Amino acid sequence: MERKGRFSQWLRRPRNGSDDSGTGAATAAAREELLLAAAAAGFPLAPAAHPSGYGCSCERIGCPTPGRHPVSFAWQTLATTDTEKVAKWLRGQPEANFITATGIAHDVLDVPAEAGRQALERLAAAGVEVGPVATVAPDRMLFFTATRGTPDDEDEWWPCELDCHPETMDEHPGLRWHCRGSYVLLPPSSLPGDDGRVAWLHGPERPLPDPLTLLEALTDACAQYAGQRPDHEHHAAWPIGR
């Protein structure tokens, strides 16, 4: 209950990058608390790049996804829920974003923000409980769910097809199912641009739902979104081969 209250306090903080006290130390402490709580909730974390000037902290010339990719190619091995290790990363890399590896403890259904808002209204009207939900400003929304692929069912898990094979996006307009072998940025992450950020709409203290309980509402909303935007192009949110 105490952790839930802390998440609620974070969600009420001003979104302009300041906090109630107006001090950078308080902001850093709140960020650390939020990420440690996510790790404690079972989300495997690994450090990611962050925006730097007009580019990316990775210093790769023309980085195609500034601030959106892991620091290390070994991110799947590094991802951990060990709060002591996460705290060490946080203090050693105070500006770093963090990713959470999917397909281990959770999957993520990643949809256009407009479709996500429509789906949330439909799910609320139907009395369906959603789990953690994050916004990726300005245009995506992440629905965290229980995973459909774990080491206990090796014959049934699948790789992140919707990321690896863009042609399948025609069957699932705008939807990306991040499962084993993929990742998403975890709040609070910063993105290029004045308003670029990843933030919790519903925090990770919520139980993870079965993805199938959300899938119909999300796919219907995505199809409606795509139909309203015939020129809509399906871009990958961020590459997984990093």
Secondary structure, 3 states (H helix, E strand, C coil): CHHHHHHHHHHCCCCCCCCCCCCHHHHHHHHHHHHHHHHHCCCCEEEECCEECCEECCCCCCCCCCCCCECCCCHHHHCECCHHHHHHHHHHCCCCEEEEECCCCEEEEEEEHHHHHHHHHHHHHCCCCCCCEEEECCCEEEEEEECCCCHHHCCCCCECHHHHCHHHHHCCCCCEEECECCEEEECCEECCCCCCEEEEEECCCCCCCCCHHHHHHHHHHHHHHHHHCCCCCCCCCCCCCC
